[in-house]
Amino acid sequence: MELVEPPCRPDKVVAEARLIATHPDIPNKGGTSIWVGHPYQNDDGQWFCESHVEGFSQPKIPGSSSLEALTGAIFHARLMLESFVHLGYRLYIPELPDLIWPEQVYERLFGLYGYVHASCLKKPSG
């Protein structure tokens, strides 16, 4: 299946990937695009970076620096993929069909950071 680029894709994309998302109750979801845009600064000095996972909203992730906005956008993409899995989807990388567990897909896409789960990032109470 060939993917069509979303019409709101920024001119500069820092990173992107393609996945196949299948669901037992939804026929032919097919390809899913993921991309993170280039960080940019607004007139007030606030940094933003766009994060896109097809099927979800495309937010502009804020940060106090370009690095914070970029890492926030990457983490957002990771959480959106996790949401796909919680909705019952199976994720596959077309070139690596033997990776069948979500953690394997996350690791391949995000490296070491594929193992990070949102619950691990909660601030300690007290």
C-alpha positions as CSV (number, residue, x, y, z in Angstrom):
1,M,0.0,0.0,0.0
2,E,1.4,3.4,-1.0
3,L,1.0,6.2,1.6
4,V,0.0,9.7,0.7
5,E,1.8,12.4,2.5
6,P,-0.5,14.4,4.8
7,P,-1.3,17.9,3.4
8,C,-0.1,19.7,6.6
9,R,3.4,18.2,6.6
10,P,6.0,20.8,7.3
11,D,8.7,21.6,4.8
12,K,11.4,20.3,7.1
13,V,11.0,16.9,8.7
14,V,13.7,15.8,11.2
15,A,12.7,12.1,11.3
16,E,10.0,9.8,9.9
17,A,9.0,6.2,9.7
18,R,6.4,4.0,8.1
19,L,4.5,1.2,9.9
20,I,1.7,-1.2,9.1
21,A,-1.1,-1.1,11.7
22,T,-3.7,-4.0,11.6
23,H,-6.8,-4.4,13.7
24,P,-8.9,-7.6,13.8
25,D,-12.2,-5.6,13.6
26,I,-11.1,-2.9,11.1
27,P,-10.2,-4.1,7.7
28,N,-7.2,-2.7,5.8
29,K,-5.9,0.1,8.0
30,G,-2.7,-0.4,6.1
31,G,0.2,2.0,6.3
32,T,0.7,4.6,9.1
33,S,3.1,7.5,8.8
34,I,5.0,9.0,11.7
35,W,7.1,12.1,11.5
36,V,8.6,14.9,13.6
37,G,9.1,18.3,12.2
38,H,12.0,20.7,12.6
39,P,11.8,22.8,15.9
40,Y,11.0,26.4,15.4
41,Q,10.7,29.5,17.6
42,N,7.7,31.9,17.6
43,D,7.9,35.7,18.1
44,D,7.6,35.3,21.9
45,G,10.7,33.1,22.0
46,Q,8.7,29.9,22.7
47,W,10.0,26.8,20.9
48,F,7.6,24.3,19.2
49,C,8.0,21.0,17.3
50,E,5.3,19.2,15.3
51,S,4.6,15.6,16.0
52,H,2.5,13.4,13.7
53,V,1.2,9.9,13.9
54,E,-1.5,9.2,11.3
55,G,-4.8,8.7,12.9
56,F,-4.2,11.1,15.7
57,S,-4.0,14.9,16.1
58,Q,-0.9,16.7,15.0
59,P,0.1,18.9,18.0
60,K,2.8,21.5,18.2
61,I,4.8,20.4,21.2
62,P,6.1,23.4,23.2
63,G,9.5,23.6,24.9
64,S,11.8,26.1,26.5
65,S,14.5,25.2,24.0
66,S,14.6,23.5,20.6
67,L,16.0,20.3,22.2
68,E,13.1,20.2,24.7
69,A,10.5,20.7,21.9
70,L,12.1,18.1,19.7
71,T,12.4,15.4,22.4
72,G,8.9,16.2,23.5
73,A,7.6,15.6,19.9
74,I,9.5,12.3,19.7
75,F,8.1,11.2,23.0
76,H,4.6,12.2,21.9
77,A,4.9,10.1,18.8
78,R,6.0,7.1,21.0
79,L,2.9,7.6,23.2
80,M,0.6,7.8,20.2
81,L,1.9,4.4,19.0
82,E,1.3,3.0,22.4
83,S,-2.3,4.3,22.1
84,F,-2.7,2.4,18.8
85,V,-1.7,-0.8,20.7
86,H,-4.2,-0.1,23.5
87,L,-6.9,0.3,20.9
88,G,-6.2,-3.2,19.7
89,Y,-3.9,-2.6,16.8
90,R,-0.8,-4.7,16.0
91,L,2.1,-2.7,14.6
92,Y,4.6,-4.0,12.0
93,I,7.6,-2.5,10.3
94,P,7.3,-3.6,6.6
95,E,11.0,-4.4,6.3
96,L,11.0,-6.4,9.5
97,P,7.8,-8.5,9.7
98,D,9.3,-10.8,12.4
99,L,9.1,-8.0,15.0
100,I,5.7,-8.9,16.4
101,W,5.7,-7.5,19.9
102,P,5.0,-3.8,20.4
103,E,8.2,-3.5,22.5
104,Q,10.2,-4.8,19.6
105,V,8.7,-2.2,17.3
106,Y,9.2,0.6,19.8
107,E,12.9,-0.4,20.3
108,R,13.5,-0.5,16.5
109,L,11.9,2.9,16.0
110,F,13.1,4.7,19.1
111,G,16.2,2.7,20.2
112,L,16.8,2.7,23.9
113,Y,13.9,5.2,24.4
114,G,11.5,2.6,23.0
115,Y,11.4,1.0,26.4
116,V,10.3,4.1,28.3
117,H,6.7,4.0,29.4
118,A,4.8,7.0,30.5
119,S,4.2,5.5,34.0
120,C,8.0,5.5,34.5
121,L,8.1,9.3,34.1
122,K,5.7,10.3,36.9
123,K,7.1,12.7,39.5
124,P,7.6,11.1,42.9
125,S,4.9,12.1,45.4
126,G,5.8,13.8,48.7
